[in-house]
Amino acid sequence: MAGLEHLITLPCWDGPIAAEPLHGGLSNEAWKVVDAQGAHVVRFGVDFPFHHVSRAREVMVARAAHAAGFAPKVEYAAPGVMVLEYLAARTWTEADLRAHPDRIAALLRDFHSRMPEHVAGEANLFWVFHEIRDYARTLRAGASLHAPDLPRYLALADELEAAQVPLPIIFGHHDLLPANLLEGDGRLWLIDFEYAGFGTAMFDLAGVAGNGGMDDDQARALLCAYFGAPPDPALWRAFSAMRCAALLREAMWAMVSQLFLAAPGADYDAHARDYLGRLEAALERYHHHRTLGKTLP
């Protein structure tokens, strides 16, 4: 793999190293490296303008997240590479997200409120509806096979954005796939901060629900734990709409990735189809509740 020759030359190692690739990532090349000091994780990745990803900003957020107590230590960083402390931790699954809405809510509430004290530099904003519209421009320019569906996606984004309610600005993770949560030493850790920035808590909450395949009862428990009270009809409607938006954005992320990326083992077409299927199910429930005049499960 391309990164092996590069990682051997990094100046941060203490003596000889042993390296093995880490699989499962969708956009970056990652390795586990062991030297005389112990185990480390090496992530290779350049800027992805088509995904609004800046590696310098990612390193800054990763360092801030460690300072705030949410993430492993950044041990070394240079253009295109970041070396992190290796955590002897278990990667979460979708079943974990569904089983622990209370733990997720507590983690997100702390992350959202504590991170602004530690982040530095120019503020980055994440607004999923801009992401969807910009992805549509990229897919149209790249003559994607999904181009005929873009008018529907854009009209849907307008509808879902109109359902949102004002919430305080927080600092969010914005990529809460199960693989980005680790459990070790009796606590949860967050990793991979490529999309982190200021925004609305609703996206992280909706992302957890969509990525975990939560049903309405599990999602309601998540909102109750995060906000400290059951959601009112407007908040539930906004959440249900944002869950659809988060699923659409993830599907379009995969469509754009098909044009530009080739991470080892990643199947972007399958990922897009998976999330389009989740989207259709979420939309059916969202529109069904609206048609019946029901806003709470």
C-alpha positions as CSV (number, residue, x, y, z in Angstrom):
1,M,0.0,0.0,0.0
2,A,1.1,3.5,-0.8
3,G,1.5,4.7,2.8
4,L,3.9,2.0,4.0
5,E,7.0,3.6,2.4
6,H,6.0,6.9,3.8
7,L,5.3,5.8,7.4
8,I,8.7,4.1,7.6
9,T,10.4,7.5,7.1
10,L,8.4,9.4,9.7
11,P,10.7,11.0,12.3
12,C,8.4,10.2,15.3
13,W,9.4,6.6,15.8
14,D,11.5,5.2,18.6
15,G,13.6,2.4,17.1
16,P,12.4,-0.2,14.6
17,I,8.7,-0.5,13.8
18,A,6.1,-3.1,13.0
19,A,3.2,-2.0,10.8
20,E,-0.1,-3.5,9.7
21,P,-3.0,-1.8,7.8
22,L,-6.2,-1.0,9.5
23,H,-9.3,-1.8,7.4
24,G,-12.8,-0.4,7.4
25,G,-12.3,3.3,6.7
26,L,-14.2,4.8,3.8
27,S,-11.8,7.6,2.7
28,N,-8.4,7.4,4.4
29,E,-5.5,5.0,4.6
30,A,-4.8,3.9,8.2
31,W,-2.1,1.8,9.8
32,K,-1.3,0.4,13.3
33,V,2.4,0.9,14.1
34,V,4.3,-0.4,17.1
35,D,7.6,1.0,18.2
36,A,9.6,1.0,21.4
37,Q,7.1,3.4,23.0
38,G,4.0,1.3,22.2
39,A,1.2,1.3,19.6
40,H,0.1,4.2,17.4
41,V,-2.4,4.8,14.6
42,V,-1.2,6.5,11.4
43,R,-3.8,8.2,9.2
44,F,-2.9,9.3,5.7
45,G,-5.2,11.8,3.9
46,V,-5.0,14.9,1.8
47,D,-7.4,17.8,1.6
48,F,-10.8,16.8,0.0
49,P,-12.2,20.1,-1.4
50,F,-15.1,18.1,-2.9
51,H,-16.0,17.1,0.7
52,H,-15.0,20.4,2.3
53,V,-12.3,18.6,4.3
54,S,-9.2,20.4,5.5
55,R,-6.5,18.3,7.1
56,A,-5.0,21.2,9.0
57,R,-8.4,21.9,10.5
58,E,-8.9,18.2,11.3
59,V,-5.6,18.1,13.2
60,M,-6.6,21.2,15.1
61,V,-9.9,19.7,16.1
62,A,-8.3,16.3,17.0
63,R,-5.9,18.1,19.3
64,A,-8.8,20.1,20.8
65,A,-10.8,17.0,21.3
66,H,-7.9,15.4,23.2
67,A,-7.5,18.5,25.4
68,A,-11.2,18.3,26.2
69,G,-11.0,14.6,27.1
70,F,-12.9,13.1,24.1
71,A,-10.2,11.7,21.8
72,P,-6.7,10.1,21.7
73,K,-3.6,12.2,21.7
74,V,-2.2,13.5,18.5
75,E,1.5,12.5,18.7
76,Y,2.7,13.8,15.4
77,A,1.3,15.7,12.4
78,A,2.6,16.8,9.0
79,P,1.0,17.6,5.7
80,G,-1.0,14.5,4.7
81,V,-0.3,12.4,7.8
82,M,-1.4,12.3,11.4
83,V,-0.1,9.9,14.1
84,L,-2.4,9.2,17.1
85,E,-2.2,7.4,20.3
86,Y,-3.5,3.8,19.9
87,L,-6.5,3.0,22.1
88,A,-7.1,-0.6,23.2
89,A,-10.8,-0.1,22.6
90,R,-13.7,-1.7,21.0
91,T,-15.3,-0.1,17.9
92,W,-19.0,0.4,18.3
93,T,-21.7,-1.1,16.0
94,E,-25.1,0.0,15.0
95,A,-26.5,-2.2,17.7
96,D,-24.5,-0.3,20.3
97,L,-26.0,3.0,19.1
98,R,-29.5,1.6,19.3
99,A,-28.9,0.1,22.8
100,H,-27.4,3.2,24.5
101,P,-29.2,6.4,23.5
102,D,-28.7,7.7,27.0
103,R,-24.9,7.3,26.8
104,I,-24.8,8.9,23.4
105,A,-26.8,11.8,24.5
106,A,-24.6,12.5,27.5
107,L,-21.4,12.2,25.3
108,L,-22.9,14.6,22.7
109,R,-24.1,17.1,25.3
110,D,-20.6,17.3,26.8
111,F,-18.9,17.4,23.4
112,H,-21.2,20.1,22.1
113,S,-20.8,22.4,25.1
114,R,-17.1,21.8,26.0
115,M,-15.4,21.9,22.6
116,P,-15.7,25.6,21.8
117,E,-13.3,26.3,24.7
118,H,-10.6,24.3,23.0
119,V,-10.9,24.8,19.2
120,A,-8.8,27.5,17.6
121,G,-8.5,29.5,14.4
122,E,-11.1,30.3,11.8
123,A,-14.6,29.0,12.6
124,N,-15.9,26.3,10.4
125,L,-19.6,26.0,9.8
126,F,-21.4,22.7,9.0
127,W,-24.9,23.1,7.6
128,V,-26.2,19.9,6.0
129,F,-28.5,21.6,3.5
130,H,-25.5,23.5,2.1
131,E,-23.6,20.2,1.9
132,I,-26.5,18.6,-0.1
133,R,-26.7,21.6,-2.5
134,D,-22.9,21.7,-3.0
135,Y,-22.8,17.9,-3.6
136,A,-25.5,18.3,-6.2
137,R,-23.3,20.8,-8.0
138,T,-20.3,18.5,-7.9
139,L,-22.3,15.5,-9.1
140,R,-23.8,17.5,-12.0
141,A,-20.4,18.8,-13.0
142,G,-18.9,15.2,-12.8
143,A,-21.7,13.8,-15.0
144,S,-22.6,11.3,-12.2
145,L,-25.0,8.5,-13.0
146,H,-27.1,10.0,-10.1
147,A,-27.5,13.3,-11.9
148,P,-31.2,12.6,-13.0
149,D,-32.2,12.3,-9.3
150,L,-30.7,15.6,-8.3
151,P,-33.8,17.8,-8.8
152,R,-35.7,15.5,-6.4
153,Y,-32.9,15.6,-3.8
154,L,-32.7,19.4,-3.9
155,A,-36.5,19.8,-3.6
156,L,-36.4,17.4,-0.7
157,A,-33.6,19.4,1.0
158,D,-35.7,22.5,0.8
159,E,-38.7,20.8,2.4
160,L,-36.6,19.3,5.2
161,E,-34.8,22.6,5.9
162,A,-38.1,24.4,6.2
163,A,-39.0,22.0,9.1
164,Q,-36.1,23.0,11.2
165,V,-36.4,25.0,14.5
166,P,-34.0,27.5,16.0
167,L,-31.5,25.9,18.4
168,P,-28.3,27.2,20.0
169,I,-25.1,27.0,18.0
170,I,-22.9,24.2,19.2
171,F,-19.6,22.5,18.1
172,G,-20.6,19.2,16.5
173,H,-18.8,16.1,15.2
174,H,-21.0,15.6,12.1
175,D,-19.8,12.2,11.2
176,L,-21.2,9.9,13.8
177,L,-20.9,6.6,12.0
178,P,-20.6,3.7,14.6
179,A,-17.0,3.2,13.6
180,N,-16.1,6.7,14.9
181,L,-17.1,5.7,18.5
182,L,-14.8,3.6,20.6
183,E,-15.3,2.1,24.0
184,G,-12.5,1.3,26.4
185,D,-11.7,1.7,30.1
186,G,-15.4,2.1,30.8
187,R,-15.8,5.2,28.6
188,L,-16.6,6.4,25.1
189,W,-14.1,8.0,22.8
190,L,-14.7,9.9,19.5
191,I,-12.3,9.8,16.5
192,D,-12.2,11.2,13.0
193,F,-13.0,14.9,13.0
194,E,-12.9,15.7,9.3
195,Y,-16.4,17.3,9.3
196,A,-16.4,18.8,12.8
197,G,-17.4,22.4,13.2
198,F,-20.1,24.8,14.5
199,G,-23.7,24.0,13.7
200,T,-26.8,22.6,15.1
201,A,-27.0,19.7,17.6
202,M,-29.9,18.4,15.6
203,F,-27.6,17.0,12.9
204,D,-25.5,14.9,15.3
205,L,-28.7,13.6,17.0
206,A,-30.3,12.8,13.7
207,G,-27.0,11.3,12.4
208,V,-26.8,8.9,15.4
209,A,-30.4,7.8,14.9
210,G,-30.0,7.3,11.1
211,N,-26.6,5.6,11.3
212,G,-27.8,3.4,14.1
213,G,-31.1,2.4,12.5
214,M,-33.0,3.6,15.6
215,D,-36.7,3.2,15.7
216,D,-39.0,6.0,17.0
217,D,-38.9,4.9,20.6
218,Q,-35.1,4.8,20.6
219,A,-34.9,8.2,18.9
220,R,-37.3,9.7,21.4
221,A,-35.2,8.3,24.3
222,L,-32.1,10.0,22.7
223,L,-33.9,13.4,22.5
224,C,-35.3,13.1,26.0
225,A,-31.8,12.3,27.4
226,Y,-30.1,15.1,25.4
227,F,-32.7,17.9,26.0
228,G,-33.8,16.8,29.4
229,A,-37.5,16.6,28.5
230,P,-39.7,14.9,25.9
231,P,-39.6,16.7,22.5
232,D,-42.5,18.9,21.7
233,P,-44.2,18.4,18.3
234,A,-42.1,21.1,16.5
235,L,-38.8,19.6,17.8
236,W,-39.8,16.1,16.9
237,R,-40.8,17.2,13.4
238,A,-37.5,19.0,13.0
239,F,-35.6,15.9,14.2
240,S,-37.5,13.6,11.8
241,A,-36.8,15.9,8.9
242,M,-33.1,16.2,9.9
243,R,-32.8,12.4,10.1
244,C,-33.9,12.3,6.5
245,A,-31.4,15.1,5.6
246,A,-28.6,13.3,7.3
247,L,-29.3,10.1,5.4
248,L,-29.5,11.9,2.1
249,R,-26.3,13.7,2.8
250,E,-24.5,10.4,3.6
251,A,-25.8,8.9,0.3
252,M,-24.6,11.9,-1.7
253,W,-21.3,11.7,0.1
254,A,-20.8,8.3,-1.3
255,M,-21.9,9.4,-4.7
256,V,-19.3,12.2,-4.7
257,S,-16.7,9.8,-3.3
258,Q,-17.3,7.5,-6.3
259,L,-16.0,10.3,-8.5
260,F,-12.9,11.1,-6.6
261,L,-11.8,8.4,-4.0
262,A,-10.6,4.8,-4.0
263,A,-10.0,3.9,-0.4
264,P,-8.9,0.3,0.1
265,G,-12.0,-2.0,0.5
266,A,-14.5,0.9,0.2
267,D,-17.6,0.2,-1.9
268,Y,-19.1,3.7,-2.5
269,D,-22.0,2.4,-4.7
270,A,-23.1,0.0,-2.0
271,H,-22.8,2.7,0.6
272,A,-25.0,5.0,-1.4
273,R,-27.6,2.4,-2.1
274,D,-27.7,1.5,1.6
275,Y,-28.4,5.0,2.7
276,L,-30.9,5.7,-0.1
277,G,-32.8,2.7,1.2
278,R,-32.6,4.1,4.8
279,L,-33.7,7.5,3.4
280,E,-36.8,6.1,1.7
281,A,-37.9,4.3,4.9
282,A,-37.3,7.5,7.0
283,L,-39.2,9.6,4.5
284,E,-42.1,7.3,4.4
285,R,-42.4,7.5,8.2
286,Y,-41.9,11.3,8.2
287,H,-44.6,11.9,5.5
288,H,-46.9,9.4,7.1
289,H,-46.8,11.1,10.4
290,R,-47.4,14.5,8.7
291,T,-50.3,13.2,6.7
292,L,-52.0,11.8,9.7
293,G,-51.3,15.0,11.7
294,K,-49.1,13.1,14.1
295,T,-45.9,14.6,15.1
296,L,-44.8,12.4,18.0
297,P,-44.4,8.6,17.8
